[in-house]
């Protein structure tokens, strides 16, 4: 009888050890996947920020209304007029403001990959980096990337833009 109880205890110990080991391995794999998703999310955020950087600082700068010779910020787009465009239709930086849930697919191989959603916010900032209610020659763009499943916390990158001559 005592041998049977000893065998059951040994079996219980081995089963507990095995269950804990498997749980540890699963958590390790989840952390690895979360790390990979974070790398992919950063790549998406960087790609979006680089796309924003290809656009003009402001419609007034593109038209030459505001220039190095006439840097009158009163002619820049008002913050209240930012956004209202789709991602593909944005002509200048402030057009990206308010974009929510823009879908991006990060392809791994053979059409398999992960879906991400991107939000973009744009605001004027002063020389100290604080939000400005009046137009300035510096706009701050914040890109936030979230995964449709699996990313532990959103990826957020911020960059400031000014006209090339400023």
VMD Tcl script that builds the backbone (N, CA, C; Angstrom):
set m [mol new atoms 498]
animate dup $m
set s [atomselect $m all]
$s set {name element resname resid chain x y z} {
  {N N UNK 1 A 0.817 -1.196 0.000}
  {CA C UNK 1 A 0.000 0.000 0.000}
  {C C UNK 1 A 0.860 1.259 0.000}
  {N N UNK 2 A 1.902 1.270 0.828}
  {CA C UNK 2 A 2.766 2.441 0.883}
  {C C UNK 2 A 3.540 2.603 -0.425}
  {N N UNK 3 A 3.856 1.500 -1.097}
  {CA C UNK 3 A 4.537 1.588 -2.386}
  {C C UNK 3 A 3.615 2.200 -3.436}
  {N N UNK 4 A 2.347 1.879 -3.392}
  {CA C UNK 4 A 1.372 2.432 -4.339}
  {C C UNK 4 A 1.229 3.932 -4.122}
  {N N UNK 5 A 1.142 4.337 -2.871}
  {CA C UNK 5 A 1.043 5.774 -2.562}
  {C C UNK 5 A 2.317 6.483 -3.012}
  {N N UNK 6 A 3.483 5.868 -2.765}
  {CA C UNK 6 A 4.755 6.443 -3.216}
  {C C UNK 6 A 4.806 6.589 -4.726}
  {N N UNK 7 A 4.303 5.584 -5.443}
  {CA C UNK 7 A 4.274 5.644 -6.910}
  {C C UNK 7 A 3.356 6.760 -7.383}
  {N N UNK 8 A 2.182 6.890 -6.736}
  {CA C UNK 8 A 1.265 7.982 -7.096}
  {C C UNK 8 A 1.891 9.345 -6.820}
  {N N UNK 9 A 2.606 9.483 -5.716}
  {CA C UNK 9 A 3.275 10.751 -5.386}
  {C C UNK 9 A 4.361 11.064 -6.416}
  {N N UNK 10 A 5.110 10.034 -6.806}
  {CA C UNK 10 A 6.145 10.252 -7.818}
  {C C UNK 10 A 5.510 10.652 -9.143}
  {N N UNK 11 A 4.432 9.990 -9.507}
  {CA C UNK 11 A 3.712 10.317 -10.739}
  {C C UNK 11 A 3.151 11.733 -10.672}
  {N N UNK 12 A 2.591 12.120 -9.537}
  {CA C UNK 12 A 2.052 13.462 -9.347}
  {C C UNK 12 A 3.157 14.510 -9.447}
  {N N UNK 13 A 4.311 14.218 -8.873}
  {CA C UNK 13 A 5.445 15.143 -8.939}
  {C C UNK 13 A 5.910 15.334 -10.381}
  {N N UNK 14 A 6.044 14.238 -11.109}
  {CA C UNK 14 A 6.468 14.317 -12.508}
  {C C UNK 14 A 5.436 15.077 -13.340}
  {N N UNK 15 A 4.167 14.813 -13.111}
  {CA C UNK 15 A 3.106 15.496 -13.870}
  {C C UNK 15 A 3.102 17.001 -13.567}
  {N N UNK 16 A 3.296 17.374 -12.308}
  {CA C UNK 16 A 3.345 18.786 -11.925}
  {C C UNK 16 A 4.544 19.471 -12.575}
  {N N UNK 17 A 5.698 18.811 -12.513}
  {CA C UNK 17 A 6.893 19.346 -13.139}
  {C C UNK 17 A 6.676 19.534 -14.649}
  {N N UNK 18 A 6.103 18.548 -15.299}
  {CA C UNK 18 A 5.859 18.612 -16.744}
  {C C UNK 18 A 4.879 19.724 -17.092}
  {N N UNK 19 A 3.819 19.861 -16.320}
  {CA C UNK 19 A 2.833 20.919 -16.576}
  {C C UNK 19 A 3.473 22.293 -16.412}
  {N N UNK 20 A 4.291 22.473 -15.368}
  {CA C UNK 20 A 4.974 23.759 -15.160}
  {C C UNK 20 A 5.964 24.051 -16.287}
  {N N UNK 21 A 6.672 23.017 -16.720}
  {CA C UNK 21 A 7.617 23.188 -17.824}
  {C C UNK 21 A 6.887 23.605 -19.107}
  {N N UNK 22 A 5.772 22.939 -19.398}
  {CA C UNK 22 A 5.001 23.284 -20.597}
  {C C UNK 22 A 4.460 24.708 -20.512}
  {N N UNK 23 A 3.968 25.101 -19.348}
  {CA C UNK 23 A 3.471 26.451 -19.152}
  {C C UNK 23 A 4.597 27.466 -19.384}
  {N N UNK 24 A 5.775 27.177 -18.874}
  {CA C UNK 24 A 6.937 28.042 -19.061}
  {C C UNK 24 A 7.297 28.166 -20.541}
  {N N UNK 25 A 7.266 27.056 -21.254}
  {CA C UNK 25 A 7.572 27.074 -22.685}
  {C C UNK 25 A 6.535 27.877 -23.471}
  {N N UNK 26 A 5.271 27.745 -23.113}
  {CA C UNK 26 A 4.212 28.499 -23.794}
  {C C UNK 26 A 4.403 29.991 -23.566}
  {N N UNK 27 A 4.687 30.394 -22.317}
  {CA C UNK 27 A 4.916 31.805 -22.024}
  {C C UNK 27 A 6.135 32.339 -22.770}
  {N N UNK 28 A 7.173 31.546 -22.884}
  {CA C UNK 28 A 8.363 31.958 -23.638}
  {C C UNK 28 A 8.014 32.171 -25.107}
  {N N UNK 29 A 7.264 31.254 -25.682}
  {CA C UNK 29 A 6.860 31.397 -27.085}
  {C C UNK 29 A 5.960 32.617 -27.287}
  {N N UNK 30 A 5.066 32.881 -26.327}
  {CA C UNK 30 A 4.209 34.063 -26.430}
  {C C UNK 30 A 5.039 35.341 -26.390}
  {N N UNK 31 A 6.063 35.384 -25.550}
  {CA C UNK 31 A 6.940 36.561 -25.490}
  {C C UNK 31 A 7.716 36.733 -26.790}
  {N N UNK 32 A 8.161 35.627 -27.372}
  {CA C UNK 32 A 8.882 35.697 -28.646}
  {C C UNK 32 A 7.968 36.245 -29.740}
  {N N UNK 33 A 6.735 35.734 -29.797}
  {CA C UNK 33 A 5.774 36.215 -30.800}
  {C C UNK 33 A 5.462 37.686 -30.566}
  {N N UNK 34 A 5.263 38.083 -29.314}
  {CA C UNK 34 A 4.981 39.490 -29.005}
  {C C UNK 34 A 6.154 40.372 -29.415}
  {N N UNK 35 A 7.370 39.892 -29.212}
  {CA C UNK 35 A 8.557 40.643 -29.635}
  {C C UNK 35 A 8.614 40.802 -31.142}
  {N N UNK 36 A 8.293 39.746 -31.860}
  {CA C UNK 36 A 8.283 39.813 -33.326}
  {C C UNK 36 A 7.194 40.758 -33.819}
  {N N UNK 37 A 6.021 40.707 -33.190}
  {CA C UNK 37 A 4.947 41.625 -33.564}
  {C C UNK 37 A 5.345 43.074 -33.299}
  {N N UNK 38 A 6.083 43.292 -32.230}
  {CA C UNK 38 A 6.549 44.645 -31.932}
  {C C UNK 38 A 7.524 45.134 -32.999}
  {N N UNK 39 A 8.403 44.265 -33.455}
  {CA C UNK 39 A 9.330 44.628 -34.536}
  {C C UNK 39 A 8.547 44.967 -35.806}
  {N N UNK 40 A 7.540 44.150 -36.129}
  {CA C UNK 40 A 6.717 44.418 -37.315}
  {C C UNK 40 A 5.943 45.729 -37.159}
  {N N UNK 41 A 5.394 45.963 -35.959}
  {CA C UNK 41 A 4.670 47.206 -35.702}
  {C C UNK 41 A 5.564 48.425 -35.846}
  {N N UNK 42 A 6.801 48.320 -35.376}
  {CA C UNK 42 A 7.759 49.416 -35.545}
  {C C UNK 42 A 8.079 49.650 -37.010}
  {N N UNK 43 A 8.168 48.583 -37.785}
  {CA C UNK 43 A 8.424 48.722 -39.227}
  {C C UNK 43 A 7.264 49.435 -39.909}
  {N N UNK 44 A 6.044 49.079 -39.542}
  {CA C UNK 44 A 4.860 49.742 -40.107}
  {C C UNK 44 A 4.855 51.215 -39.723}
  {N N UNK 45 A 5.105 51.519 -38.438}
  {CA C UNK 45 A 5.119 52.908 -37.973}
  {C C UNK 45 A 6.184 53.717 -38.710}
  {N N UNK 46 A 7.346 53.140 -38.887}
  {CA C UNK 46 A 8.418 53.821 -39.607}
  {C C UNK 46 A 8.049 54.053 -41.069}
  {N N UNK 47 A 7.422 53.059 -41.684}
  {CA C UNK 47 A 6.991 53.193 -43.081}
  {C C UNK 47 A 5.972 54.319 -43.233}
  {N N UNK 48 A 5.007 54.387 -42.320}
  {CA C UNK 48 A 4.000 55.448 -42.372}
  {C C UNK 48 A 4.652 56.806 -42.164}
  {N N UNK 49 A 5.552 56.904 -41.190}
  {CA C UNK 49 A 6.220 58.186 -40.924}
  {C C UNK 49 A 7.055 58.620 -42.116}
  {N N UNK 50 A 7.723 57.691 -42.769}
  {CA C UNK 50 A 8.496 58.029 -43.966}
  {C C UNK 50 A 7.585 58.480 -45.104}
  {N N UNK 51 A 6.407 57.895 -45.210}
  {CA C UNK 51 A 5.441 58.324 -46.226}
  {C C UNK 51 A 4.952 59.745 -45.936}
  {N N UNK 52 A 4.670 60.027 -44.666}
  {CA C UNK 52 A 4.259 61.383 -44.281}
  {C C UNK 52 A 5.360 62.376 -44.636}
  {N N UNK 53 A 6.619 61.989 -44.428}
  {CA C UNK 53 A 7.752 62.877 -44.699}
  {C C UNK 53 A 7.890 63.226 -46.181}
  {N N UNK 54 A 7.310 62.440 -47.058}
  {CA C UNK 54 A 7.402 62.745 -48.492}
  {C C UNK 54 A 6.440 63.847 -48.906}
  {N N UNK 55 A 5.520 64.222 -48.028}
  {CA C UNK 55 A 4.509 65.225 -48.360}
  {C C UNK 55 A 4.986 66.617 -47.995}
  {N N UNK 56 A 4.359 67.610 -48.591}
  {CA C UNK 56 A 4.679 69.002 -48.317}
  {C C UNK 56 A 4.323 69.341 -46.877}
  {N N UNK 57 A 5.037 70.305 -46.310}
  {CA C UNK 57 A 4.755 70.734 -44.944}
  {C C UNK 57 A 3.337 71.271 -44.816}
  {N N UNK 58 A 2.916 72.057 -45.777}
  {CA C UNK 58 A 1.596 72.680 -45.729}
  {C C UNK 58 A 1.218 73.073 -47.159}
  {N N UNK 59 A -0.072 73.171 -47.408}
  {CA C UNK 59 A -0.535 73.584 -48.740}
  {C C UNK 59 A -0.009 74.972 -49.090}
  {N N UNK 60 A 0.068 75.857 -48.108}
  {CA C UNK 60 A 0.570 77.218 -48.351}
  {C C UNK 60 A 2.051 77.215 -48.714}
  {N N UNK 61 A 2.802 76.300 -48.147}
  {CA C UNK 61 A 4.222 76.179 -48.490}
  {C C UNK 61 A 4.357 75.620 -49.899}
  {N N UNK 62 A 3.535 74.630 -50.229}
  {CA C UNK 62 A 3.582 74.036 -51.572}
  {C C UNK 62 A 3.235 75.061 -52.641}
  {N N UNK 63 A 2.297 75.955 -52.344}
  {CA C UNK 63 A 1.895 76.988 -53.310}
  {C C UNK 63 A 2.837 78.183 -53.317}
  {N N UNK 64 A 3.721 78.269 -52.343}
  {CA C UNK 64 A 4.656 79.387 -52.275}
  {C C UNK 64 A 4.108 80.592 -51.518}
  {N N UNK 65 A 2.913 80.468 -50.937}
  {CA C UNK 65 A 2.336 81.564 -50.163}
  {C C UNK 65 A 3.172 81.832 -48.916}
  {N N UNK 66 A 3.651 80.760 -48.295}
  {CA C UNK 66 A 4.575 80.868 -47.167}
  {C C UNK 66 A 5.914 80.332 -47.653}
  {N N UNK 67 A 6.939 81.163 -47.530}
  {CA C UNK 67 A 8.262 80.766 -48.034}
  {C C UNK 67 A 9.352 81.323 -47.125}
  {N N UNK 68 A 10.581 81.028 -47.473}
  {CA C UNK 68 A 11.716 81.541 -46.708}
  {C C UNK 68 A 11.717 83.062 -46.722}
  {N N UNK 69 A 11.322 83.652 -47.848}
  {CA C UNK 69 A 11.289 85.112 -47.968}
  {C C UNK 69 A 10.073 85.733 -47.291}
  {N N UNK 70 A 8.997 84.974 -47.154}
  {CA C UNK 70 A 7.780 85.450 -46.501}
  {C C UNK 70 A 7.241 84.351 -45.576}
  {N N UNK 71 A 7.853 84.192 -44.396}
  {CA C UNK 71 A 7.453 83.100 -43.495}
  {C C UNK 71 A 6.263 83.447 -42.589}
  {N N UNK 72 A 5.250 84.084 -43.139}
  {CA C UNK 72 A 4.083 84.508 -42.374}
  {C C UNK 72 A 3.239 83.284 -42.009}
  {N N UNK 73 A 3.296 82.889 -40.748}
  {CA C UNK 73 A 2.586 81.688 -40.310}
  {C C UNK 73 A 1.067 81.871 -40.297}
  {N N UNK 74 A 0.599 83.085 -40.396}
  {CA C UNK 74 A -0.851 83.326 -40.429}
  {C C UNK 74 A -1.476 82.725 -41.690}
  {N N UNK 75 A -0.664 82.488 -42.710}
  {CA C UNK 75 A -1.172 81.918 -43.963}
  {C C UNK 75 A -1.173 80.385 -43.960}
  {N N UNK 76 A -0.675 79.773 -42.896}
  {CA C UNK 76 A -0.668 78.317 -42.812}
  {C C UNK 76 A -2.064 77.797 -42.471}
  {N N UNK 77 A -2.293 76.519 -42.720}
  {CA C UNK 77 A -3.572 75.883 -42.425}
  {C C UNK 77 A -3.843 75.934 -40.923}
  {N N UNK 78 A -5.044 76.305 -40.538}
  {CA C UNK 78 A -5.428 76.329 -39.129}
  {C C UNK 78 A -5.553 74.902 -38.603}
  {N N UNK 79 A -5.256 74.722 -37.326}
  {CA C UNK 79 A -5.369 73.394 -36.702}
  {C C UNK 79 A -6.768 72.821 -36.848}
  {N N UNK 80 A -7.766 73.687 -36.798}
  {CA C UNK 80 A -9.150 73.220 -36.904}
  {C C UNK 80 A -9.469 72.670 -38.291}
  {N N UNK 81 A -8.651 73.004 -39.274}
  {CA C UNK 81 A -8.862 72.514 -40.635}
  {C C UNK 81 A -7.999 71.301 -40.974}
  {N N UNK 82 A -7.260 70.771 -40.002}
  {CA C UNK 82 A -6.423 69.594 -40.231}
  {C C UNK 82 A -7.300 68.385 -40.523}
  {N N UNK 83 A -6.782 67.481 -41.329}
  {CA C UNK 83 A -7.422 66.183 -41.552}
  {C C UNK 83 A -8.534 66.233 -42.568}
  {N N UNK 84 A -9.401 65.247 -42.458}
  {CA C UNK 84 A -10.531 65.162 -43.370}
  {C C UNK 84 A -10.228 64.448 -44.666}
  {N N UNK 85 A -9.049 63.858 -44.782}
  {CA C UNK 85 A -8.684 63.149 -46.006}
  {C C UNK 85 A -8.391 61.691 -45.680}
  {N N UNK 86 A -8.481 60.869 -46.698}
  {CA C UNK 86 A -8.076 59.477 -46.569}
  {C C UNK 86 A -6.559 59.391 -46.681}
  {N N UNK 87 A -5.995 58.312 -46.200}
  {CA C UNK 87 A -4.539 58.132 -46.186}
  {C C UNK 87 A -3.943 58.336 -47.569}
  {N N UNK 88 A -4.520 57.720 -48.579}
  {CA C UNK 88 A -3.964 57.788 -49.934}
  {C C UNK 88 A -4.194 59.143 -50.596}
  {N N UNK 89 A -5.121 59.949 -50.067}
  {CA C UNK 89 A -5.448 61.245 -50.671}
  {C C UNK 89 A -4.709 62.415 -50.034}
  {N N UNK 90 A -3.931 62.177 -48.991}
  {CA C UNK 90 A -3.261 63.258 -48.276}
  {C C UNK 90 A -2.215 63.925 -49.171}
  {N N UNK 91 A -2.300 65.253 -49.262}
  {CA C UNK 91 A -1.361 66.023 -50.087}
  {C C UNK 91 A -0.280 66.708 -49.269}
  {N N UNK 92 A -0.574 66.997 -48.013}
  {CA C UNK 92 A 0.427 67.599 -47.138}
  {C C UNK 92 A 0.290 66.998 -45.742}
  {N N UNK 93 A 1.202 67.341 -44.866}
  {CA C UNK 93 A 1.301 66.674 -43.568}
  {C C UNK 93 A 0.021 66.763 -42.754}
  {N N UNK 94 A -0.598 67.934 -42.715}
  {CA C UNK 94 A -1.779 68.075 -41.856}
  {C C UNK 94 A -2.982 67.292 -42.359}
  {N N UNK 95 A -2.971 66.857 -43.614}
  {CA C UNK 95 A -4.070 66.041 -44.146}
  {C C UNK 95 A -4.153 64.674 -43.459}
  {N N UNK 96 A -3.062 64.234 -42.839}
  {CA C UNK 96 A -3.036 62.924 -42.169}
  {C C UNK 96 A -3.723 62.954 -40.807}
  {N N UNK 97 A -3.946 64.134 -40.265}
  {CA C UNK 97 A -4.528 64.227 -38.934}
  {C C UNK 97 A -5.897 63.540 -38.877}
  {N N UNK 98 A -6.098 62.773 -37.826}
  {CA C UNK 98 A -7.388 62.136 -37.603}
  {C C UNK 98 A -7.596 60.824 -38.330}
  {N N UNK 99 A -6.597 60.347 -39.034}
  {CA C UNK 99 A -6.734 59.036 -39.683}
  {C C UNK 99 A -6.785 57.981 -38.581}
  {N N UNK 100 A -7.808 57.151 -38.601}
  {CA C UNK 100 A -8.018 56.133 -37.579}
  {C C UNK 100 A -8.254 54.777 -38.231}
  {N N UNK 101 A -7.600 53.772 -37.704}
  {CA C UNK 101 A -7.842 52.406 -38.148}
  {C C UNK 101 A -7.404 52.107 -39.570}
  {N N UNK 102 A -6.413 52.852 -40.087}
  {CA C UNK 102 A -5.899 52.579 -41.430}
  {C C UNK 102 A -5.258 51.193 -41.415}
  {N N UNK 103 A -5.740 50.308 -42.268}
  {CA C UNK 103 A -5.277 48.917 -42.266}
  {C C UNK 103 A -3.966 48.762 -43.029}
  {N N UNK 104 A -3.039 48.017 -42.432}
  {CA C UNK 104 A -1.781 47.644 -43.066}
  {C C UNK 104 A -1.577 46.160 -42.841}
  {N N UNK 105 A -1.102 45.477 -43.864}
  {CA C UNK 105 A -0.840 44.047 -43.767}
  {C C UNK 105 A 0.662 43.843 -43.874}
  {N N UNK 106 A 1.258 43.211 -42.882}
  {CA C UNK 106 A 2.679 42.898 -42.894}
  {C C UNK 106 A 2.822 41.456 -43.360}
  {N N UNK 107 A 3.281 41.286 -44.600}
  {CA C UNK 107 A 3.372 39.943 -45.173}
  {C C UNK 107 A 4.661 39.271 -44.739}
  {N N UNK 108 A 4.518 38.046 -44.265}
  {CA C UNK 108 A 5.672 37.254 -43.842}
  {C C UNK 108 A 6.183 36.405 -45.008}
  {N N UNK 109 A 5.315 35.545 -45.532}
  {CA C UNK 109 A 5.674 34.680 -46.653}
  {C C UNK 109 A 4.406 34.075 -47.236}
  {N N UNK 110 A 4.394 33.941 -48.536}
  {CA C UNK 110 A 3.292 33.276 -49.238}
  {C C UNK 110 A 1.913 33.831 -48.883}
  {N N UNK 111 A 1.833 35.126 -48.709}
  {CA C UNK 111 A 0.541 35.744 -48.407}
  {C C UNK 111 A 0.127 35.668 -46.954}
  {N N UNK 112 A 0.917 35.025 -46.126}
  {CA C UNK 112 A 0.622 34.960 -44.694}
  {C C UNK 112 A 1.284 36.139 -43.996}
  {N N UNK 113 A 0.625 36.647 -42.991}
  {CA C UNK 113 A 1.190 37.777 -42.262}
  {C C UNK 113 A 0.259 38.242 -41.172}
  {N N UNK 114 A 0.405 39.501 -40.793}
  {CA C UNK 114 A -0.353 40.057 -39.684}
  {C C UNK 114 A -0.983 41.379 -40.094}
  {N N UNK 115 A -2.168 41.637 -39.551}
  {CA C UNK 115 A -2.869 42.886 -39.804}
  {C C UNK 115 A -2.565 43.880 -38.689}
  {N N UNK 116 A -2.331 45.117 -39.090}
  {CA C UNK 116 A -2.091 46.202 -38.147}
  {C C UNK 116 A -3.031 47.347 -38.479}
  {N N UNK 117 A -3.336 48.157 -37.466}
  {CA C UNK 117 A -4.147 49.351 -37.662}
  {C C UNK 117 A -3.329 50.555 -37.226}
  {N N UNK 118 A -3.405 51.633 -38.037}
  {CA C UNK 118 A -2.600 52.824 -37.798}
  {C C UNK 118 A -3.509 54.023 -37.552}
  {N N UNK 119 A -3.148 54.810 -36.543}
  {CA C UNK 119 A -3.789 56.089 -36.268}
  {C C UNK 119 A -2.724 57.171 -36.409}
  {N N UNK 120 A -3.126 58.343 -36.928}
  {CA C UNK 120 A -2.177 59.441 -37.109}
  {C C UNK 120 A -2.778 60.717 -36.512}
  {N N UNK 121 A -1.965 61.431 -35.752}
  {CA C UNK 121 A -2.355 62.724 -35.195}
  {C C UNK 121 A -1.293 63.753 -35.558}
  {N N UNK 122 A -1.754 64.945 -35.933}
  {CA C UNK 122 A -0.855 66.037 -36.309}
  {C C UNK 122 A -1.262 67.273 -35.514}
  {N N UNK 123 A -0.262 68.004 -35.040}
  {CA C UNK 123 A -0.538 69.248 -34.317}
  {C C UNK 123 A 0.636 70.204 -34.493}
  {N N UNK 124 A 0.346 71.483 -34.338}
  {CA C UNK 124 A 1.401 72.495 -34.327}
  {C C UNK 124 A 2.066 72.477 -32.959}
  {N N UNK 125 A 3.380 72.658 -32.944}
  {CA C UNK 125 A 4.107 72.778 -31.682}
  {C C UNK 125 A 5.000 74.009 -31.736}
  {N N UNK 126 A 5.272 74.570 -30.556}
  {CA C UNK 126 A 6.154 75.732 -30.489}
  {C C UNK 126 A 7.608 75.267 -30.394}
  {N N UNK 127 A 8.517 76.220 -30.191}
  {CA C UNK 127 A 9.944 75.894 -30.129}
  {C C UNK 127 A 10.309 75.015 -28.935}
  {N N UNK 128 A 9.437 74.960 -27.947}
  {CA C UNK 128 A 9.680 74.136 -26.766}
  {C C UNK 128 A 9.045 72.752 -26.900}
  {N N UNK 129 A 8.356 72.497 -28.011}
  {CA C UNK 129 A 7.715 71.205 -28.224}
  {C C UNK 129 A 6.330 71.094 -27.628}
  {N N UNK 130 A 5.798 72.198 -27.126}
  {CA C UNK 130 A 4.443 72.213 -26.554}
  {C C UNK 130 A 3.439 72.515 -27.655}
  {N N UNK 131 A 2.233 71.965 -27.511}
  {CA C UNK 131 A 1.196 72.194 -28.511}
  {C C UNK 131 A 0.885 73.682 -28.618}
  {N N UNK 132 A 0.745 74.149 -29.846}
  {CA C UNK 132 A 0.443 75.552 -30.115}
  {C C UNK 132 A -0.930 75.650 -30.766}
  {N N UNK 133 A -1.731 76.569 -30.288}
  {CA C UNK 133 A -3.056 76.766 -30.861}
  {C C UNK 133 A -3.017 77.617 -32.126}
  {N N UNK 134 A -1.912 78.331 -32.312}
  {CA C UNK 134 A -1.747 79.132 -33.528}
  {C C UNK 134 A -0.736 78.434 -34.433}
  {N N UNK 135 A -0.838 78.638 -35.740}
  {CA C UNK 135 A 0.100 77.983 -36.656}
  {C C UNK 135 A 1.555 78.377 -36.390}
  {N N UNK 136 A 2.428 77.394 -36.450}
  {CA C UNK 136 A 3.872 77.608 -36.322}
  {C C UNK 136 A 4.550 76.901 -37.487}
  {N N UNK 137 A 5.841 77.059 -37.571}
  {CA C UNK 137 A 6.588 76.406 -38.648}
  {C C UNK 137 A 7.071 75.006 -38.236}
  {N N UNK 138 A 6.427 74.439 -37.219}
  {CA C UNK 138 A 6.751 73.076 -36.791}
  {C C UNK 138 A 5.456 72.312 -36.528}
  {N N UNK 139 A 5.340 71.152 -37.160}
  {CA C UNK 139 A 4.211 70.253 -36.926}
  {C C UNK 139 A 4.753 68.967 -36.331}
  {N N UNK 140 A 4.028 68.439 -35.367}
  {CA C UNK 140 A 4.404 67.179 -34.741}
  {C C UNK 140 A 3.431 66.098 -35.191}
  {N N UNK 141 A 3.978 65.020 -35.702}
  {CA C UNK 141 A 3.174 63.895 -36.182}
  {C C UNK 141 A 3.382 62.715 -35.238}
  {N N UNK 142 A 2.281 62.146 -34.767}
  {CA C UNK 142 A 2.339 60.956 -33.916}
  {C C UNK 142 A 1.633 59.821 -34.645}
  {N N UNK 143 A 2.360 58.737 -34.859}
  {CA C UNK 143 A 1.820 57.541 -35.505}
  {C C UNK 143 A 1.690 56.465 -34.434}
  {N N UNK 144 A 0.491 55.924 -34.302}
  {CA C UNK 144 A 0.225 54.867 -33.329}
  {C C UNK 144 A -0.189 53.610 -34.086}
  {N N UNK 145 A 0.504 52.505 -33.822}
  {CA C UNK 145 A 0.239 51.245 -34.501}
  {C C UNK 145 A -0.213 50.212 -33.479}
  {N N UNK 146 A -1.324 49.572 -33.790}
  {CA C UNK 146 A -1.825 48.481 -32.963}
  {C C UNK 146 A -2.060 47.264 -33.836}
  {N N UNK 147 A -1.854 46.094 -33.272}
  {CA C UNK 147 A -2.099 44.861 -34.026}
  {C C UNK 147 A -3.540 44.444 -33.809}
  {N N UNK 148 A -4.120 43.824 -34.815}
  {CA C UNK 148 A -5.481 43.344 -34.705}
  {C C UNK 148 A -5.548 42.207 -33.679}
  {N N UNK 149 A -4.452 41.582 -33.382}
  {CA C UNK 149 A -4.409 40.548 -32.345}
  {C C UNK 149 A -2.984 40.234 -31.969}
  {N N UNK 150 A -2.654 40.314 -30.691}
  {CA C UNK 150 A -1.352 39.842 -30.248}
  {C C UNK 150 A -0.358 40.875 -29.776}
  {N N UNK 151 A -0.458 42.122 -30.197}
  {CA C UNK 151 A 0.496 43.137 -29.754}
  {C C UNK 151 A 0.120 43.556 -28.340}
  {N N UNK 152 A 1.067 43.469 -27.414}
  {CA C UNK 152 A 0.763 43.720 -26.010}
  {C C UNK 152 A 0.402 45.177 -25.740}
  {N N UNK 153 A 1.105 46.103 -26.372}
  {CA C UNK 153 A 0.783 47.521 -26.229}
  {C C UNK 153 A 1.052 48.209 -27.561}
  {N N UNK 154 A 0.330 49.294 -27.844}
  {CA C UNK 154 A 0.506 49.964 -29.134}
  {C C UNK 154 A 1.911 50.556 -29.277}
  {N N UNK 155 A 2.356 50.617 -30.519}
  {CA C UNK 155 A 3.631 51.247 -30.857}
  {C C UNK 155 A 3.323 52.700 -31.186}
  {N N UNK 156 A 4.073 53.624 -30.602}
  {CA C UNK 156 A 3.825 55.041 -30.855}
  {C C UNK 156 A 5.157 55.713 -31.173}
  {N N UNK 157 A 5.241 56.379 -32.333}
  {CA C UNK 157 A 6.425 57.156 -32.663}
  {C C UNK 157 A 5.990 58.583 -32.998}
  {N N UNK 158 A 6.847 59.527 -32.668}
  {CA C UNK 158 A 6.553 60.940 -32.870}
  {C C UNK 158 A 7.736 61.586 -33.570}
  {N N UNK 159 A 7.422 62.496 -34.490}
  {CA C UNK 159 A 8.465 63.208 -35.223}
  {C C UNK 159 A 7.972 64.607 -35.531}
  {N N UNK 160 A 8.884 65.565 -35.512}
  {CA C UNK 160 A 8.523 66.939 -35.844}
  {C C UNK 160 A 9.005 67.268 -37.248}
  {N N UNK 161 A 8.164 68.035 -37.963}
  {CA C UNK 161 A 8.473 68.435 -39.335}
  {C C UNK 161 A 8.425 69.951 -39.442}
  {N N UNK 162 A 9.277 70.487 -40.281}
  {CA C UNK 162 A 9.297 71.902 -40.612}
  {C C UNK 162 A 9.557 72.031 -42.108}
  {N N UNK 163 A 9.269 73.202 -42.685}
  {CA C UNK 163 A 9.645 73.380 -44.091}
  {C C UNK 163 A 11.152 73.204 -44.266}
  {N N UNK 164 A 11.578 72.766 -45.415}
  {CA C UNK 164 A 13.007 72.507 -45.644}
  {C C UNK 164 A 13.865 73.751 -45.455}
  {N N UNK 165 A 13.320 74.900 -45.690}
  {CA C UNK 165 A 14.092 76.135 -45.575}
  {C C UNK 165 A 14.109 76.705 -44.171}
  {N N UNK 166 A 13.355 76.135 -43.253}
  {CA C UNK 166 A 13.253 76.688 -41.888}
  {C C UNK 166 A 14.400 76.239 -41.040}
}
mol reanalyze $m
mol bondsrecalc $m
mol representation Tube
mol addrep $m
